[in-house]
Amino acid sequence: MNKQQLKYLLVPALILFSVSLSTLQAQQNKSTKKLAVNTTDSKVNWIGKHPAREHNGYVKLSGGELVLENNEITGGSFTIDLNSIVNVDLKDEKTNGKLVGHLKSADFFDVTKYPTAKFVITKITKHPGLAAGVATATHKVEGNLTMKDITKPVRFDASINLLNGKLIATTSLFTINRTLWGVNYNSKSVFAELKDDFIYDDMTLSIELVSK
């Protein structure tokens, strides 16, 4: 084998070695960790509307974790405890209990059969307005919400901050169409004969997420 032939063999080998070494170094330099969700301080706020009135409250989380790479959130998931539904606008205890009981029934979330819902992050990106300073949100979040064994995509903006190893995330208000998850009670799009006695399909939500 002459020097020219040896050169043709060595150059590709050196390039491949260099690329492999760079990839290995990048993987070693990447810091990945998981943060457990603080279920005491985290919740999903909700608003449901009727033409004549609206109700609001929250549900607590029963678990979850967030994935960070180099102190940037890249994924995660959390579980919503639907048995923990709370209403905050009705001050009469009996009326409040009647509404919460109805929300837990098969008319709405059927918590006996489906006690939890789950949200899984599928994509998270820096908010494009952040650099220009025109957005309070820091990230755009996309994910899949599973409720009543039905999974649908959901997206929203969020302000995500990491301070001393603790992550705090607060989303903007966003809406979901409840009928996509089979929550059809008094929906005018499902029951066309309803007049004014209906409940709007869109539910307004916001999420407060805190890690341990």
C-alpha positions as CSV (number, residue, x, y, z in Angstrom):
1,M,0.0,0.0,0.0
2,N,1.5,3.4,-1.1
3,K,1.2,6.6,0.9
4,Q,-1.6,7.9,-1.4
5,Q,-3.7,4.9,-0.8
6,L,-3.1,5.1,3.0
7,K,-4.1,8.7,2.9
8,Y,-7.5,7.9,1.3
9,L,-8.1,5.3,4.1
10,L,-7.0,7.4,7.0
11,V,-8.8,10.7,6.2
12,P,-12.3,9.3,6.4
13,A,-11.4,7.3,9.5
14,L,-10.1,10.5,11.2
15,I,-13.3,12.4,10.2
16,L,-15.5,9.7,11.6
17,F,-13.5,9.6,14.8
18,S,-13.7,13.3,15.2
19,V,-17.5,13.4,14.7
20,S,-18.0,10.5,17.1
21,L,-15.8,12.2,19.7
22,S,-17.7,15.5,19.3
23,T,-21.0,13.7,19.8
24,L,-19.8,11.9,22.9
25,Q,-18.5,15.1,24.4
26,A,-21.8,16.8,23.7
27,Q,-23.7,14.0,25.4
28,Q,-21.4,14.1,28.4
29,N,-21.7,17.9,28.7
30,K,-25.5,17.7,28.5
31,S,-27.0,17.8,32.0
32,T,-30.3,16.0,32.3
33,K,-32.4,15.9,35.4
34,K,-36.0,15.3,36.5
35,L,-38.0,17.4,38.9
36,A,-41.0,16.0,40.7
37,V,-44.2,18.1,40.7
38,N,-45.2,19.6,44.0
39,T,-48.8,18.4,44.2
40,T,-49.6,20.7,47.2
41,D,-48.9,23.9,45.3
42,S,-49.9,22.9,41.8
43,K,-53.4,23.0,40.3
44,V,-55.4,23.5,37.1
45,N,-57.9,26.4,37.3
46,W,-61.2,26.1,35.3
47,I,-64.0,28.3,34.2
48,G,-67.3,26.9,32.8
49,K,-69.9,29.2,31.3
50,H,-73.7,29.2,30.8
51,P,-75.4,32.1,28.9
52,A,-76.7,33.5,32.2
53,R,-73.8,32.8,34.5
54,E,-70.4,31.1,35.0
55,H,-68.6,29.0,37.6
56,N,-65.0,28.7,38.4
57,G,-62.7,26.6,40.5
58,Y,-59.7,24.3,40.3
59,V,-58.5,20.7,40.5
60,K,-55.4,19.4,42.1
61,L,-52.6,17.2,40.7
62,S,-51.8,13.8,42.0
63,G,-48.3,13.5,40.5
64,G,-45.9,14.3,37.7
65,E,-42.4,15.2,36.7
66,L,-40.6,17.7,34.5
67,V,-37.5,16.9,32.4
68,L,-34.7,19.5,32.3
69,E,-31.7,19.6,30.0
70,N,-29.1,22.2,30.8
71,N,-31.6,23.9,33.0
72,E,-34.1,24.2,30.1
73,I,-37.4,22.3,30.4
74,T,-37.7,19.8,27.5
75,G,-40.6,17.6,28.5
76,G,-42.6,16.1,31.3
77,S,-46.1,15.1,32.3
78,F,-48.5,15.4,35.2
79,T,-51.7,13.7,36.4
80,I,-54.9,15.5,37.3
81,D,-57.0,14.2,40.2
82,L,-60.5,14.7,39.0
83,N,-61.9,13.7,42.4
84,S,-60.4,16.9,43.8
85,I,-62.7,19.2,41.8
86,V,-63.4,22.4,43.8
87,N,-65.8,25.3,43.1
88,V,-64.9,28.7,44.5
89,D,-67.6,31.1,43.4
90,L,-70.7,29.4,45.1
91,K,-70.6,30.4,48.8
92,D,-73.7,28.4,49.8
93,E,-72.3,25.0,51.0
94,K,-75.4,23.0,49.7
95,T,-75.4,24.6,46.3
96,N,-71.7,24.3,46.0
97,G,-71.8,20.6,46.9
98,K,-74.6,20.0,44.4
99,L,-72.6,21.5,41.5
100,V,-69.4,19.7,42.4
101,G,-71.3,16.4,42.7
102,H,-72.8,17.0,39.2
103,L,-69.4,17.7,37.7
104,K,-68.1,14.5,39.1
105,S,-71.1,12.5,37.8
106,A,-71.4,10.7,34.5
107,D,-73.0,13.8,33.0
108,F,-69.6,15.4,33.0
109,F,-66.3,13.8,34.1
110,D,-67.5,10.5,35.5
111,V,-64.8,10.4,38.1
112,T,-65.9,7.0,39.4
113,K,-64.9,5.5,36.0
114,Y,-62.2,8.0,35.1
115,P,-60.7,9.3,38.3
116,T,-57.7,11.0,36.6
117,A,-56.7,12.9,33.5
118,K,-53.1,13.2,32.2
119,F,-51.1,15.8,30.2
120,V,-47.9,14.9,28.4
121,I,-45.6,17.5,26.9
122,T,-44.8,16.7,23.3
123,K,-43.0,19.9,22.3
124,I,-41.8,23.0,24.1
125,T,-40.1,26.0,22.4
126,K,-38.9,29.4,23.5
127,H,-41.6,32.1,22.9
128,P,-40.8,34.0,19.7
129,G,-41.8,37.3,21.3
130,L,-39.5,36.9,24.3
131,A,-36.4,38.4,22.6
132,A,-38.3,41.5,21.5
133,G,-39.7,41.9,25.0
134,V,-43.3,41.9,23.9
135,A,-44.5,38.8,25.6
136,T,-44.9,37.8,29.2
137,A,-44.9,34.2,28.3
138,T,-41.5,32.6,27.9
139,H,-42.4,29.3,26.1
140,K,-45.0,27.7,23.8
141,V,-46.1,24.3,25.1
142,E,-47.7,21.5,23.1
143,G,-48.9,18.3,24.5
144,N,-51.6,15.6,24.7
145,L,-54.4,15.7,27.2
146,T,-56.0,12.3,28.0
147,M,-59.4,12.4,29.7
148,K,-62.1,9.8,29.8
149,D,-59.7,7.6,27.8
150,I,-59.7,10.1,24.9
151,T,-56.4,11.8,23.9
152,K,-56.4,15.1,22.1
153,P,-53.7,17.7,21.4
154,V,-53.6,20.9,23.5
155,R,-51.3,24.0,23.2
156,F,-50.8,27.1,25.3
157,D,-48.3,29.8,26.3
158,A,-46.5,29.6,29.6
159,S,-44.2,31.6,31.8
160,I,-41.5,29.2,33.0
161,N,-38.9,30.2,35.5
162,L,-36.2,28.1,37.3
163,L,-34.9,29.6,40.5
164,N,-32.5,27.8,42.9
165,G,-33.5,24.4,41.4
166,K,-37.2,25.0,41.7
167,L,-39.3,25.4,38.6
168,I,-42.4,27.6,38.6
169,A,-44.7,27.6,35.5
170,T,-47.9,29.6,35.0
171,T,-49.8,29.3,31.8
172,S,-51.9,31.9,30.0
173,L,-55.7,31.3,29.9
174,F,-56.5,28.8,27.1
175,T,-59.7,26.9,26.1
176,I,-60.5,23.3,25.3
177,N,-63.7,22.1,23.7
178,R,-65.0,19.7,26.3
179,T,-67.1,17.6,23.8
180,L,-63.8,16.4,22.2
181,W,-63.3,14.4,25.4
182,G,-66.9,13.2,25.5
183,V,-68.1,15.7,28.1
184,N,-71.4,16.5,26.3
185,Y,-73.9,17.5,29.0
186,N,-76.1,20.4,27.7
187,S,-73.9,21.0,24.7
188,K,-75.8,22.8,22.0
189,S,-73.5,21.4,19.4
190,V,-74.5,17.9,20.5
191,F,-78.1,18.5,21.4
192,A,-79.4,21.0,18.8
193,E,-82.9,21.2,20.4
194,L,-81.5,23.1,23.4
195,K,-82.5,26.7,23.6
196,D,-81.1,29.0,26.3
197,D,-80.6,26.2,28.8
198,F,-77.2,25.1,27.5
199,I,-73.5,25.2,28.6
200,Y,-70.8,26.4,26.3
201,D,-68.5,23.8,24.9
202,D,-65.4,25.8,25.6
203,M,-63.8,25.5,29.0
204,T,-61.3,28.0,30.0
205,L,-58.2,26.7,31.8
206,S,-54.9,27.8,33.3
207,I,-52.2,25.8,35.0
208,E,-50.1,26.6,38.0
209,L,-47.2,24.1,38.2
210,V,-44.5,24.0,40.8
211,S,-41.7,21.5,41.2
212,K,-40.4,20.2,44.5
